[in-house]
Amino acid sequence: MAYLAAGEGRRMYGVTTPSEMPNKWAMSVRAPIGVCGFITPWNFPFAIPSWKIMPALVAGNTCVFKPAGDTPETAWSFVKIFEEAGLPGGVLNIVFGSGRNVGDPMVTHPGIAVISFTGSTEVGNAIGGRGGALGKRVSLEMGGKNAIIVMDDADLSLATEAITWSAFGTTGQRCTACSRVLVHEKVHDELVSRVAKMAAAWKVGDGLDESVQMGPCINKSQLETVKRYVEVGRGEGRLATGGAVLADGPHAKGFFHQPTVFGGVKEDARIAVEEIFGPVLSIVPVKSLEHAVAVNNASAYGLSSSIFTRDVNRAFTAMRDLDTGIVYVNHGTTGAETHLPFGGNRGTGNGHREAGHTMLDPFTEWKSIYVDFSGKLQRAQIDNS
C-alpha cells in the first residue's frame, strides 16, 4: 500500500482541456482538503489505517487517527514508523480513547473536514448523519453479509476449500468473510456434508502456532454475540458441525468457538441476513442462478460476492448482475488486492472506494484553473448571449 500510494503521489492526475476561447489555458488539479479524521476497527489494525492514511498524506493533508481500543499497540507502532521515516511532527496525530470521548468530538470538530470510518453499519450511519449535517465529507466502509453462490456444475472440491477458508480463515472477523452460501438445491446436501467435514477437522487455537487454522474471537463480547446467533440458528437450520464454545485445555485462555455450519437455512432467516462477524456459516438452497442473484441482492449489505460454476455464460451473468462492490468467480469472497478499488453498496458503504486508482477521491478537492494570456477581457459564452 505504501508503494502504491507513493506512485499515486507522483501521478496525482488532473485534466487539461482546450478552452472555448483563444489564448486561454484550462485545466483541473487535485487539491488537499485539510485535516482528515480516521476511525478504524481492530480486525486489520495495520492494513485499514494504511489504505486510509497513506493516500491522505500523499495528497497533502494532515491526519488525526483514532484506532480501535482493542488494538492500541499496533496503531502506536504504525504511527512510530512514520515518525522514524521522517514525517514532520503534527502531520500524523494519534489519539486513543472511546468513541464517546474521542470519536464523537472528531466527527463534530469544525477543524476536521473529512471523516473516514470503517466499522459497523449502525455506527457508520450515525457518523454519516452527524457529519453530513455539518457539511463534512464522510467516507464509510461498514458491514457485510457476503454470499458465495455454488451452481450444480461447480467444482465442489474447490468450492468447499474456498468456502471453508472464506468463512473461518480469520474466524469470520473480516468484512469480506463469507457468512452465507447460496447453493443449487441439487448439490445442497453434498456441499453441506463436504464443508462440515472440512470445518470440523480444522485446528482451533493460538494464532501464533503455525499449525492452527482458526484463532479466537477478539473479545468476550464478540464470543457472546456468536453464541447468541448459534442458538438462533438451531431453530432456523440444521446444525451440521460446531455450535460450541471451546474453553478447556489449549482454549482456556482466549475466546474460542468451533467453526459452525448450518444447512437448509431459509433465505430470510436471521442467521442468513444479519451480520454475525464470527465463525458461523449459513448454507441456503436456491433453485437457479436467477434465484441466487435475487437472494444476494436482497441483502441490506453489498460488499463482496462470489460464484462457483464451470459455465462461462453463468459466470458473466453473475459478474453483471451481482450488486456488490467486489465479485469473484471460482474463488471465495476474501482476498482483495490493493491496486483495485475496495468498498461496497447499500449498508456496506456510501459510495466512496478505498485503495486502487480511487484512493485519492475522499481526501482531495477538484480545482479548475483558467489562465488567460490574451491580454484582453474575454467574456464567457453565457455572458455574450
Secondary structure, DSSP 8 states (H G I E B T S, - for coil): -HHHHHHHHHH---EEEE-SSTTEEEEEEEEE-SEEEEE--SSSTTHHHHHHHHHHHHTT-EEEEE--TT-HHHHHHHHHHHHHHT--TTSEEE----IIIIIHHHHH-TT--EEEEES-HHHHHHHHHHHHHTT-EEEEE----EEEEE-TTS-HHHHHHHHHHHHHTTTT-STT-EEEEEEEGGGHHHHHHHHHHHHHT--BS-TTSTT-SB---SSHHHHHHHHHHHHHHHTTSEEEE---EE-SGGGSSS-EE--EEEES--TTSHHHHS---SSEEEEEEESSHHHHHHHHHTSSEESEEEEE-S-HHHHHHHHHH--SSEEEESS-S----TTS-B--EETTBSS--BSGGGTTGGGEEEEEEEEE-SSS----GGGG-
